[in-house]
Amino acid sequence: MRTDLEQAALTATELAVRRDPAAADAVEKCREALAERVPDAQRIAFLIGWAYLALDDPASAWEAFRAAASSDRTVDSGPDDEPSVLGRAALLAGLISFRFGPEVHGLAAWSRAHTEVTAVLGKLDFTRDLTGQLTDDLIWPDNEELRSGDPVLAPLLSNFDTADRSRAALGLYTLHLMRDEEEAAARAAKQVVAIGHPDFVGAAWLGLADVLVAAGDKTAAAEACERSAATAPGGRPVSAILGVEDDSTADVPTRAKTLLGILQREAGDDDLAIRTLTDAARGDDPEAVFALAQTHQKTGDFEAARAVYLTIADRKSPVLDKTIYHLGLIAKHDRDLPEAKRWFGHFVESGYDGAPLAAAHLGELCYWLGDKAGALRWYGYTLANTEVPELVEEAEQRTAELNG
C-alpha cells in the first residue's frame, strides 16, 4: 500500500510526464517533503528524479537519482521483470553525470548496481545515436502512465555528443575493469576509439593496452601504447579522464610512454626502453622515473640507477616503497653497509610489505662484511616477522652459525 507521499510523488510525476503546468510545483513539494525521513524514500526519490527529467531539469533529476542509487536499500518496485529502483536510478544517475559531469559520480552510480547496469549498457553501441537504444519502456516497462506523454529519455540522450558518449563508454570500460571483465572492458574501449574524439581516444588506446597486457599480448599492447602516446593531449591526469580516483597524476602520454618503455624492456630492447622512459620521465612523474631507474639497474648501470632513484626517494608517491627498497639493493650490491642500513632500515621501520625480506638482505650484507651484531639483529627481525620458508631457513642457519 502506497504512503501519502509516495502517492503524491506518483501523481506529480504523471503530471510532469504529461507536461502539465501544475507539475513543477507538485514535484517541488514532494522534494521538500522528502527531506524528512520517510518510508519508501528510495522509490519516491526515483519518481521525483523522473519527474525532473521530464521537466528538463537534469541537475535536479541527477540529485534525486543519485539519492535513490545511494540508498542502503535495494527495492524491487513492481513485477519480477521490472528492474529494481536501485538499478534504474544508478543507470540514469550515471548517464546524467557523463552528460554533464563530473564523471567520477557517474562511475560511482553505475558501480552501485553493477550487474543490472552493465546488462543494459553492455548492449549499447556508444558510436551511434542513443535515443533508439534506450527508451522510456526500459525504465517503466509496466507503468504506462509514466511514459504516456512525450518521451522523457530522448531529449537527454539526443544531446549526447561525441564527448559525452566517449565519457560514458570510458566509464563502462572502467566498470568492467574493476570487475576483471577484460573482454567487456576492451569492447567499451574500442567504442571510444571508434568514436575518435581527440580528448578521449588516447585514453581508450591506453585502456586497451592495459587489457592486452593482462591478456598476455604484449606486442599488441606496445602498439596500443604507441597509438595512445601519439593521439592523446597532455596535461589532464588519466584518473580524471576515466572518472576514477587514484594517487597518480600522470597524463595519458606519460602513462602510455611509461608502459611502452616497460614492455620494450621486457622484450629485451633495453636501449630503446631507456630512450622511451627518459622521454616519459621528463614530466617528473614518479612512476615513469622509477621505471627508468629500474631499467638502468637491469642493465647493470647502478650509478645511473641510483642517481635517478634518489630524485624520487623523498617524495610521497605510489612507488616510494619500491624506490627505497631498490636503493637498498644497490647499496647491497656495492657492499656499502651504511647506505644499505639507511635504505633497508628505513624500509623496515616504515612497516612496508616485504619488510622481513629487506631485513634478510641487510642481515646477509652484515654477515658478508663480518658485522655479527648487525647480522643477528636483522636476521632476528626476519624470524620474528615472517614464515616464508626460504627466508626462515636462511635466517636460522646463519643465526645458528653466528651463535655457534
C-alpha positions as CSV (number, residue, x, y, z in Angstrom):
1,M,0.0,0.0,0.0
2,R,1.4,3.4,-1.0
3,T,2.1,6.1,1.6
4,D,0.6,9.5,1.1
5,L,3.9,11.0,0.0
6,E,4.5,8.1,-2.5
7,Q,1.1,8.7,-4.0
8,A,1.7,12.4,-4.2
9,A,5.1,11.8,-5.9
10,L,3.5,9.4,-8.4
11,T,0.7,11.9,-9.2
12,A,3.3,14.7,-9.6
13,T,5.4,12.5,-11.9
14,E,2.4,11.7,-14.0
15,L,1.8,15.4,-14.4
16,A,5.4,16.0,-15.3
17,V,5.3,13.3,-18.0
18,R,2.2,14.9,-19.5
19,R,4.0,18.3,-19.3
20,D,1.1,19.7,-17.2
21,P,1.8,23.3,-16.0
22,A,0.9,22.2,-12.4
23,A,3.7,19.6,-12.3
24,A,6.6,21.8,-11.3
25,D,5.0,23.0,-8.0
26,A,3.8,19.5,-7.2
27,V,7.2,17.9,-7.7
28,E,8.9,20.6,-5.7
29,K,6.6,20.0,-2.8
30,C,7.4,16.3,-2.9
31,R,11.1,17.0,-2.9
32,E,10.7,19.3,0.2
33,A,8.7,16.6,2.0
34,L,11.4,14.0,1.1
35,A,13.9,16.0,3.1
36,E,12.4,14.3,6.2
37,R,12.9,10.6,6.9
38,V,10.0,8.8,5.3
39,P,9.2,5.3,4.3
40,D,9.9,4.2,0.7
41,A,12.3,7.2,0.3
42,Q,14.3,5.4,-2.4
43,R,11.3,4.9,-4.7
44,I,10.0,8.4,-4.0
45,A,13.4,9.9,-4.8
46,F,13.4,7.9,-8.1
47,L,9.9,9.1,-9.0
48,I,11.0,12.7,-8.3
49,G,14.1,12.2,-10.5
50,W,12.0,11.0,-13.4
51,A,9.7,14.0,-12.9
52,Y,12.5,16.5,-13.1
53,L,13.9,14.7,-16.1
54,A,10.5,15.1,-17.8
55,L,10.6,18.8,-16.8
56,D,14.0,19.2,-18.5
57,D,15.8,19.8,-15.2
58,P,18.7,17.3,-15.4
59,A,20.6,18.9,-12.4
60,S,17.6,18.3,-10.0
61,A,17.0,14.9,-11.6
62,W,20.6,13.9,-11.0
63,E,20.3,14.8,-7.3
64,A,17.2,12.7,-6.9
65,F,18.6,9.7,-8.9
66,R,21.8,9.8,-7.0
67,A,20.0,9.8,-3.7
68,A,18.0,6.8,-4.8
69,A,21.1,5.0,-6.1
70,S,23.0,5.7,-2.9
71,S,20.3,4.3,-0.6
72,D,21.3,1.3,1.5
73,R,18.1,-0.4,0.4
74,T,17.5,-2.3,-2.8
75,V,13.8,-2.2,-3.6
76,D,12.0,-4.3,-6.2
77,S,9.3,-1.9,-7.1
78,G,7.0,-3.8,-9.4
79,P,6.7,-7.1,-11.2
80,D,9.6,-9.6,-11.3
81,D,10.6,-8.4,-14.8
82,E,10.8,-4.8,-13.8
83,P,14.3,-3.6,-12.8
84,S,14.9,-2.5,-9.3
85,V,14.8,1.1,-8.1
86,L,18.5,0.9,-7.4
87,G,19.3,-0.4,-10.9
88,R,17.2,2.2,-12.7
89,A,18.4,5.1,-10.5
90,A,22.0,4.1,-11.0
91,L,21.6,3.8,-14.7
92,L,20.1,7.3,-15.0
93,A,22.4,9.0,-12.5
94,G,25.3,7.7,-14.4
95,L,24.0,8.8,-17.8
96,I,23.3,12.3,-16.5
97,S,26.8,12.5,-14.9
98,F,28.5,11.5,-18.1
99,R,26.4,14.1,-19.9
100,F,27.1,17.0,-17.5
101,G,29.9,15.7,-15.3
102,P,31.7,15.0,-13.1
103,E,32.5,11.6,-14.5
104,V,33.5,10.1,-11.2
105,H,30.0,10.4,-9.9
106,G,28.7,8.5,-13.0
107,L,31.0,5.6,-12.4
108,A,30.1,5.6,-8.7
109,A,26.5,5.4,-9.5
110,W,26.9,2.6,-12.0
111,S,29.1,0.6,-9.7
112,R,26.3,0.6,-7.1
113,A,24.2,-1.7,-9.3
114,H,26.8,-3.3,-11.5
115,T,25.0,-6.4,-12.7
116,E,21.8,-4.6,-13.7
117,V,23.6,-1.6,-15.2
118,T,26.1,-3.5,-17.3
119,A,23.4,-5.8,-18.5
120,V,21.8,-2.8,-20.1
121,L,25.0,-0.8,-21.0
122,G,26.7,-3.9,-22.5
123,K,24.1,-3.9,-25.3
124,L,24.7,-0.3,-26.2
125,D,26.7,1.0,-29.1
126,F,28.0,4.3,-28.0
127,T,29.3,5.0,-31.5
128,R,25.7,5.5,-32.6
129,D,22.7,7.7,-31.5
130,L,21.4,6.5,-28.2
131,T,17.8,7.6,-28.4
132,G,16.7,4.4,-30.2
133,Q,18.7,2.2,-27.9
134,L,17.5,3.5,-24.5
135,T,13.8,4.3,-24.3
136,D,11.3,5.0,-21.6
137,D,10.0,1.4,-21.8
138,L,13.2,0.2,-20.4
139,I,12.7,2.3,-17.2
140,W,8.9,1.8,-16.9
141,P,8.1,-1.5,-18.7
142,D,4.7,-1.9,-16.8
143,N,3.9,1.7,-15.9
144,E,2.3,3.3,-19.0
145,E,1.2,6.3,-17.0
146,L,4.8,7.3,-16.5
147,R,5.7,7.0,-20.2
148,S,2.4,8.1,-21.9
149,G,3.5,11.6,-22.8
150,D,6.3,12.9,-24.9
151,P,9.5,10.7,-24.4
152,V,11.4,11.6,-21.3
153,L,14.8,10.0,-22.1
154,A,15.0,11.1,-25.7
155,P,15.8,14.8,-25.0
156,L,18.6,13.9,-22.6
157,L,20.1,11.2,-24.9
158,S,19.7,13.3,-28.1
159,N,22.1,15.8,-26.6
160,F,24.8,13.2,-26.1
161,D,27.6,14.4,-28.3
162,T,30.8,12.5,-29.1
163,A,32.5,13.7,-25.9
164,D,29.6,12.6,-23.7
165,R,29.4,9.2,-25.4
166,S,33.2,8.8,-25.1
167,R,33.0,9.6,-21.4
168,A,30.2,7.1,-20.9
169,A,32.0,4.4,-22.8
170,L,35.2,5.0,-20.8
171,G,33.1,4.8,-17.6
172,L,31.8,1.4,-18.8
173,Y,35.4,0.4,-19.6
174,T,36.5,1.2,-16.0
175,L,33.4,-0.5,-14.5
176,H,34.3,-3.7,-16.4
177,L,37.9,-3.5,-15.4
178,M,37.0,-3.1,-11.8
179,R,35.3,-6.5,-12.0
180,D,38.2,-8.2,-14.0
181,E,36.0,-8.4,-17.1
182,E,38.7,-7.8,-19.6
183,E,36.9,-8.7,-22.8
184,A,34.0,-6.5,-22.0
185,A,36.3,-3.7,-21.0
186,A,38.1,-4.0,-24.3
187,R,34.8,-3.7,-26.2
188,A,34.0,-0.5,-24.4
189,A,37.4,1.0,-25.1
190,K,37.2,0.1,-28.7
191,Q,34.0,2.1,-29.0
192,V,35.8,5.1,-27.7
193,V,38.5,4.5,-30.3
194,A,35.8,4.3,-33.0
195,I,34.1,7.5,-31.8
196,G,37.5,9.2,-32.2
197,H,37.1,12.2,-30.0
198,P,40.5,13.8,-29.6
199,D,40.2,14.3,-25.9
200,F,39.5,10.6,-25.2
201,V,40.8,8.4,-27.9
202,G,44.3,8.4,-26.4
203,A,42.9,7.2,-23.0
204,A,41.0,4.5,-24.8
205,W,44.1,3.2,-26.6
206,L,45.9,3.2,-23.2
207,G,42.9,1.3,-21.7
208,L,43.2,-1.3,-24.5
209,A,46.9,-1.6,-23.8
210,D,46.3,-2.4,-20.2
211,V,43.8,-5.1,-21.2
212,L,46.2,-6.6,-23.7
213,V,49.0,-6.7,-21.1
214,A,46.6,-8.7,-18.8
215,A,45.8,-11.0,-21.7
216,G,49.5,-11.6,-22.4
217,D,49.5,-10.0,-25.8
218,K,52.4,-7.6,-25.2
219,T,53.2,-6.9,-28.8
220,A,49.7,-5.6,-29.5
221,A,49.8,-3.7,-26.1
222,A,53.0,-1.9,-27.2
223,E,51.3,-0.9,-30.5
224,A,48.3,0.4,-28.5
225,C,50.7,2.4,-26.2
226,E,52.3,4.0,-29.3
227,R,48.9,5.0,-30.7
228,S,47.9,6.4,-27.2
229,A,51.1,8.5,-26.9
230,A,50.6,9.8,-30.5
231,T,46.9,10.7,-30.1
232,A,46.5,11.9,-26.6
233,P,46.7,15.5,-25.5
234,G,48.9,16.1,-22.4
235,G,48.0,17.8,-19.2
236,R,45.0,16.0,-17.9
237,P,45.5,13.1,-15.5
238,V,44.4,9.7,-16.6
239,S,42.3,9.3,-13.4
240,A,40.3,12.4,-14.3
241,I,39.6,11.2,-17.9
242,L,38.5,7.7,-16.7
243,G,36.5,9.2,-13.8
244,V,38.3,7.4,-11.1
245,E,40.4,8.5,-8.1
246,D,44.0,7.3,-7.6
247,D,47.3,8.6,-6.4
248,S,48.8,9.1,-9.9
249,T,48.9,12.5,-11.6
250,A,50.3,11.2,-14.8
251,D,48.6,12.3,-18.0
252,V,47.9,9.9,-20.8
253,P,51.0,10.4,-23.0
254,T,53.2,9.9,-19.9
255,R,51.4,6.8,-18.8
256,A,51.5,5.4,-22.3
257,K,55.2,6.0,-22.8
258,T,55.9,4.5,-19.3
259,L,54.1,1.3,-20.1
260,L,55.6,1.2,-23.6
261,G,59.1,1.5,-22.1
262,I,58.4,-1.3,-19.7
263,L,57.2,-3.5,-22.5
264,Q,60.3,-2.7,-24.5
265,R,62.5,-3.6,-21.6
266,E,60.6,-6.9,-21.1
267,A,61.1,-7.6,-24.8
268,G,64.9,-7.3,-24.3
269,D,65.4,-3.9,-26.0
270,D,67.0,-2.1,-23.1
271,D,68.4,0.8,-25.2
272,L,65.1,1.6,-26.8
273,A,63.4,1.2,-23.4
274,I,65.8,3.8,-21.8
275,R,65.1,6.3,-24.6
276,T,61.3,5.8,-24.3
277,L,61.4,6.1,-20.5
278,T,63.8,9.1,-20.5
279,D,61.2,10.8,-22.6
280,A,58.4,9.7,-20.3
281,A,60.3,10.9,-17.2
282,R,60.7,14.4,-18.5
283,G,57.4,15.3,-16.8
284,D,58.8,14.1,-13.5
285,D,56.1,11.5,-12.9
286,P,57.3,9.2,-10.2
287,E,56.2,6.0,-11.9
288,A,58.0,7.0,-15.1
289,V,61.1,8.0,-13.2
290,F,61.0,4.7,-11.2
291,A,60.7,2.7,-14.4
292,L,63.7,4.5,-15.9
293,A,65.8,3.8,-12.8
294,Q,64.7,0.2,-12.8
295,T,65.8,-0.2,-16.4
296,H,69.3,1.3,-15.7
297,Q,69.5,-1.2,-12.8
298,K,68.6,-4.1,-15.1
299,T,71.4,-3.1,-17.5
300,G,73.9,-3.1,-14.7
301,D,74.4,0.7,-14.6
302,F,73.9,1.0,-10.9
303,E,75.4,4.5,-10.7
304,A,72.8,5.9,-13.1
305,A,70.0,3.9,-11.5
306,R,70.9,5.2,-8.0
307,A,71.0,8.8,-9.3
308,V,67.5,8.5,-10.8
309,Y,66.0,6.7,-7.8
310,L,67.3,9.5,-5.5
311,T,65.2,12.1,-7.4
312,I,62.0,10.5,-6.0
313,A,63.3,8.9,-2.8
314,D,61.9,11.7,-0.6
315,R,58.6,12.3,-2.4
316,K,55.3,10.8,-1.4
317,S,54.2,8.6,-4.3
318,P,52.8,5.1,-5.1
319,V,56.4,4.0,-5.8
320,L,58.1,5.3,-2.7
321,D,58.4,1.9,-1.0
322,K,59.8,0.3,-4.1
323,T,62.2,3.2,-4.6
324,I,63.6,2.8,-1.1
325,Y,63.9,-1.0,-1.5
326,H,65.8,-0.7,-4.7
327,L,68.2,1.8,-3.3
328,G,68.8,-0.8,-0.6
329,L,69.5,-3.4,-3.2
330,I,72.0,-1.2,-5.0
331,A,73.8,-0.4,-1.7
332,K,74.0,-4.2,-1.0
333,H,75.4,-4.8,-4.5
334,D,78.1,-2.1,-3.8
335,R,78.8,-3.7,-0.3
336,D,78.0,-0.2,1.1
337,L,76.8,-1.1,4.6
338,P,75.9,2.4,5.8
339,E,73.9,3.1,2.7
340,A,72.2,-0.3,2.9
341,K,71.3,0.4,6.6
342,R,69.9,3.8,5.5
343,W,67.6,2.4,2.9
344,F,66.7,-1.1,4.1
345,G,66.5,0.2,7.7
346,H,64.0,3.0,6.5
347,F,62.1,0.3,4.6
348,V,61.8,-1.9,7.7
349,E,61.0,1.0,10.1
350,S,58.2,2.2,7.8
351,G,56.5,-1.2,8.0
352,Y,56.2,-1.7,4.3
353,D,55.1,-5.0,2.9
354,G,58.2,-7.1,2.4
355,A,60.0,-5.7,5.4
356,P,61.2,-9.2,6.5
357,L,62.8,-9.6,3.1
358,A,64.5,-6.2,3.4
359,A,65.8,-7.2,6.8
360,A,67.1,-10.5,5.5
361,H,69.0,-8.6,2.7
362,L,70.5,-6.4,5.4
363,G,71.3,-9.3,7.6
364,E,73.1,-11.1,4.7
365,L,75.2,-8.0,3.9
366,C,76.2,-7.7,7.6
367,Y,77.1,-11.4,7.5
368,W,79.2,-10.9,4.4
369,L,81.1,-8.0,6.0
370,G,81.6,-9.6,9.4
371,D,79.2,-7.5,11.3
372,K,78.0,-10.2,13.7
373,A,75.8,-8.0,15.8
374,G,74.1,-6.5,12.8
375,A,73.5,-9.8,11.1
376,L,71.9,-11.3,14.3
377,R,69.7,-8.2,14.7
378,W,68.3,-8.2,11.2
379,Y,68.0,-11.9,10.9
380,G,66.2,-11.9,14.2
381,Y,63.7,-9.4,12.8
382,T,63.1,-11.7,9.8
383,L,62.5,-14.7,12.0
384,A,60.1,-12.7,14.2
385,N,58.0,-11.4,11.3
386,T,57.7,-14.0,8.6
387,E,57.0,-17.7,8.0
388,V,58.3,-17.7,4.4
389,P,60.3,-21.0,4.3
390,E,63.2,-19.7,2.3
391,L,63.7,-16.6,4.5
392,V,63.3,-18.6,7.7
393,E,65.7,-21.3,6.6
394,E,68.5,-18.9,5.7
395,A,68.0,-16.8,8.9
396,E,68.0,-19.8,11.1
397,Q,71.2,-21.3,9.5
398,R,73.1,-18.0,9.7
399,T,71.9,-17.3,13.2
400,A,73.0,-20.8,14.4
401,E,76.4,-20.4,12.7
402,L,77.0,-17.0,14.3
403,N,76.0,-18.2,17.7
404,G,77.9,-21.5,17.4
